[in-house]
Amino acid sequence: MFCLDEDGQTHVLKAGKEFEVVHVNKLGRDMFWASPAAANGTLFIRGLDAIYCVDAKK
């Protein structure tokens, strides 16, 4: 699961009964208020200044 904060950090959480943060990524100086969207192995993240496209590792 991906959760974004206003400071440009993406928190990667493990789905399950126990809360577990897997990783935290910083996406520049942008601010995020929208939910990420996934399509065909790609994650789209909309910030105030840009749209980020993160492709799954093959």
VMD Tcl script that builds the backbone (N, CA, C; Angstrom):
set m [mol new atoms 174]
animate dup $m
set s [atomselect $m all]
$s set {name element resname resid chain x y z} {
  {N N MET 1 A 0.851 -1.148 0.000}
  {CA C MET 1 A 0.000 0.000 0.000}
  {C C MET 1 A 0.910 1.227 0.000}
  {N N PHE 2 A 0.507 2.260 -0.747}
  {CA C PHE 2 A 1.273 3.491 -0.833}
  {C C PHE 2 A 0.485 4.626 -0.182}
  {N N CYS 3 A 1.129 5.356 0.715}
  {CA C CYS 3 A 0.527 6.526 1.357}
  {C C CYS 3 A 1.475 7.696 1.164}
  {N N LEU 4 A 0.923 8.830 0.745}
  {CA C LEU 4 A 1.736 10.022 0.503}
  {C C LEU 4 A 1.457 11.059 1.568}
  {N N ASP 5 A 2.464 11.890 1.854}
  {CA C ASP 5 A 2.234 13.007 2.759}
  {C C ASP 5 A 2.517 14.323 2.035}
  {N N GLU 6 A 2.199 15.419 2.667}
  {CA C GLU 6 A 2.349 16.733 2.047}
  {C C GLU 6 A 3.803 17.126 1.821}
  {N N ASP 7 A 4.743 16.444 2.464}
  {CA C ASP 7 A 6.161 16.768 2.349}
  {C C ASP 7 A 6.857 16.035 1.205}
  {N N GLY 8 A 6.104 15.304 0.379}
  {CA C GLY 8 A 6.696 14.609 -0.752}
  {C C GLY 8 A 7.246 13.236 -0.431}
  {N N GLN 9 A 6.833 12.662 0.681}
  {CA C GLN 9 A 7.299 11.322 1.036}
  {C C GLN 9 A 6.217 10.297 0.720}
  {N N THR 10 A 6.640 9.187 0.101}
  {CA C THR 10 A 5.757 8.062 -0.152}
  {C C THR 10 A 6.106 6.976 0.852}
  {N N HIS 11 A 5.138 6.569 1.638}
  {CA C HIS 11 A 5.325 5.512 2.631}
  {C C HIS 11 A 4.774 4.217 2.041}
  {N N VAL 12 A 5.623 3.209 1.938}
  {CA C VAL 12 A 5.222 1.908 1.416}
  {C C VAL 12 A 4.904 1.026 2.618}
  {N N LEU 13 A 3.653 0.592 2.706}
  {CA C LEU 13 A 3.193 -0.208 3.842}
  {C C LEU 13 A 2.872 -1.620 3.387}
  {N N LYS 14 A 3.157 -2.590 4.236}
  {CA C LYS 14 A 2.824 -3.976 3.953}
  {C C LYS 14 A 1.367 -4.217 4.343}
  {N N ALA 15 A 0.613 -4.817 3.434}
  {CA C ALA 15 A -0.784 -5.157 3.727}
  {C C ALA 15 A -0.805 -6.357 4.672}
  {N N GLY 16 A -1.651 -6.303 5.684}
  {CA C GLY 16 A -1.749 -7.408 6.628}
  {C C GLY 16 A -2.320 -6.947 7.952}
  {N N LYS 17 A -2.381 -7.848 8.900}
  {CA C LYS 17 A -2.948 -7.554 10.213}
  {C C LYS 17 A -2.051 -6.648 11.040}
  {N N GLU 18 A -0.740 -6.748 10.852}
  {CA C GLU 18 A 0.225 -5.953 11.603}
  {C C GLU 18 A 0.688 -4.764 10.770}
  {N N PHE 19 A 0.815 -3.597 11.390}
  {CA C PHE 19 A 1.306 -2.406 10.702}
  {C C PHE 19 A 2.799 -2.538 10.476}
  {N N GLU 20 A 3.242 -2.375 9.215}
  {CA C GLU 20 A 4.659 -2.458 8.908}
  {C C GLU 20 A 5.000 -1.498 7.766}
  {N N VAL 21 A 5.914 -0.572 8.033}
  {CA C VAL 21 A 6.423 0.326 7.005}
  {C C VAL 21 A 7.584 -0.385 6.327}
  {N N VAL 22 A 7.457 -0.622 5.020}
  {CA C VAL 22 A 8.486 -1.332 4.274}
  {C C VAL 22 A 9.579 -0.368 3.829}
  {N N HIS 23 A 9.171 0.834 3.373}
  {CA C HIS 23 A 10.151 1.794 2.873}
  {C C HIS 23 A 9.516 3.180 2.828}
  {N N VAL 24 A 10.352 4.206 2.856}
  {CA C VAL 24 A 9.904 5.586 2.680}
  {C C VAL 24 A 10.748 6.200 1.564}
  {N N ASN 25 A 10.073 6.754 0.552}
  {CA C ASN 25 A 10.744 7.377 -0.596}
  {C C ASN 25 A 10.434 8.859 -0.622}
  {N N LYS 26 A 11.384 9.666 -1.019}
  {CA C LYS 26 A 11.196 11.111 -1.157}
  {C C LYS 26 A 11.115 11.452 -2.635}
  {N N LEU 27 A 10.063 12.168 -3.044}
  {CA C LEU 27 A 9.867 12.552 -4.445}
  {C C LEU 27 A 10.061 14.054 -4.611}
  {N N GLY 28 A 11.245 14.527 -4.409}
  {CA C GLY 28 A 11.549 15.936 -4.635}
  {C C GLY 28 A 10.868 16.869 -3.665}
  {N N ARG 29 A 10.632 18.098 -4.123}
  {CA C ARG 29 A 10.070 19.140 -3.269}
  {C C ARG 29 A 8.591 19.371 -3.528}
  {N N ASP 30 A 7.948 18.472 -4.250}
  {CA C ASP 30 A 6.536 18.623 -4.581}
  {C C ASP 30 A 5.663 18.325 -3.361}
  {N N MET 31 A 4.408 18.744 -3.432}
  {CA C MET 31 A 3.437 18.485 -2.371}
  {C C MET 31 A 2.342 17.582 -2.945}
  {N N PHE 32 A 1.907 16.601 -2.176}
  {CA C PHE 32 A 0.954 15.601 -2.661}
  {C C PHE 32 A -0.321 15.603 -1.827}
  {N N TRP 33 A -1.453 15.748 -2.512}
  {CA C TRP 33 A -2.753 15.682 -1.844}
  {C C TRP 33 A -3.640 14.611 -2.466}
  {N N ALA 34 A -3.287 14.126 -3.651}
  {CA C ALA 34 A -4.114 13.154 -4.367}
  {C C ALA 34 A -3.650 11.731 -4.080}
  {N N SER 35 A -4.543 10.782 -4.284}
  {CA C SER 35 A -4.198 9.373 -4.137}
  {C C SER 35 A -3.463 8.895 -5.381}
  {N N PRO 36 A -2.485 8.004 -5.231}
  {CA C PRO 36 A -1.814 7.448 -6.406}
  {C C PRO 36 A -2.767 6.538 -7.178}
  {N N ALA 37 A -2.504 6.377 -8.467}
  {CA C ALA 37 A -3.300 5.490 -9.317}
  {C C ALA 37 A -2.364 4.497 -9.988}
  {N N ALA 38 A -2.794 3.236 -10.092}
  {CA C ALA 38 A -1.984 2.192 -10.715}
  {C C ALA 38 A -2.669 1.703 -11.982}
  {N N ALA 39 A -1.871 1.469 -13.032}
  {CA C ALA 39 A -2.381 0.921 -14.291}
  {C C ALA 39 A -1.258 0.196 -15.019}
  {N N ASN 40 A -1.489 -1.053 -15.367}
  {CA C ASN 40 A -0.548 -1.846 -16.170}
  {C C ASN 40 A 0.878 -1.855 -15.604}
  {N N GLY 41 A 1.015 -2.035 -14.315}
  {CA C GLY 41 A 2.338 -2.119 -13.690}
  {C C GLY 41 A 3.020 -0.784 -13.486}
  {N N THR 42 A 2.285 0.321 -13.636}
  {CA C THR 42 A 2.841 1.650 -13.478}
  {C C THR 42 A 2.052 2.404 -12.411}
  {N N LEU 43 A 2.756 3.140 -11.564}
  {CA C LEU 43 A 2.124 3.943 -10.527}
  {C C LEU 43 A 2.222 5.409 -10.930}
  {N N PHE 44 A 1.075 6.089 -10.961}
  {CA C PHE 44 A 1.014 7.505 -11.294}
  {C C PHE 44 A 0.714 8.289 -10.017}
  {N N ILE 45 A 1.554 9.290 -9.752}
  {CA C ILE 45 A 1.411 10.091 -8.543}
  {C C ILE 45 A 1.341 11.559 -8.951}
  {N N ARG 46 A 0.247 12.221 -8.586}
  {CA C ARG 46 A 0.064 13.623 -8.978}
  {C C ARG 46 A 0.452 14.535 -7.833}
  {N N GLY 47 A 1.402 15.407 -8.098}
  {CA C GLY 47 A 1.788 16.441 -7.153}
  {C C GLY 47 A 1.214 17.770 -7.597}
  {N N LEU 48 A 1.504 18.820 -6.866}
  {CA C LEU 48 A 1.028 20.145 -7.245}
  {C C LEU 48 A 1.735 20.659 -8.492}
  {N N ASP 49 A 3.005 20.283 -8.679}
  {CA C ASP 49 A 3.795 20.811 -9.782}
  {C C ASP 49 A 4.055 19.814 -10.908}
  {N N ALA 50 A 3.853 18.530 -10.677}
  {CA C ALA 50 A 4.199 17.534 -11.689}
  {C C ALA 50 A 3.406 16.251 -11.471}
  {N N ILE 51 A 3.403 15.398 -12.500}
  {CA C ILE 51 A 2.864 14.053 -12.396}
  {C C ILE 51 A 4.039 13.098 -12.506}
  {N N TYR 52 A 4.153 12.188 -11.558}
  {CA C TYR 52 A 5.261 11.239 -11.515}
  {C C TYR 52 A 4.767 9.883 -11.996}
  {N N CYS 53 A 5.602 9.196 -12.758}
  {CA C CYS 53 A 5.284 7.871 -13.290}
  {C C CYS 53 A 6.376 6.924 -12.799}
  {N N VAL 54 A 5.986 5.925 -12.024}
  {CA C VAL 54 A 6.929 4.960 -11.477}
  {C C VAL 54 A 6.591 3.592 -12.078}
  {N N ASP 55 A 7.504 3.060 -12.885}
  {CA C ASP 55 A 7.286 1.792 -13.557}
  {C C ASP 55 A 7.776 0.655 -12.666}
  {N N ALA 56 A 7.041 -0.451 -12.656}
  {CA C ALA 56 A 7.442 -1.617 -11.865}
  {C C ALA 56 A 8.715 -2.215 -12.451}
  {N N LYS 57 A 9.567 -2.727 -11.577}
  {CA C LYS 57 A 10.784 -3.404 -12.046}
  {C C LYS 57 A 10.393 -4.661 -12.795}
  {N N LYS 58 A 11.065 -4.901 -13.881}
  {CA C LYS 58 A 10.760 -6.100 -14.704}
  {C C LYS 58 A 11.740 -7.192 -14.381}
}
mol reanalyze $m
mol bondsrecalc $m
mol representation Tube
mol addrep $m
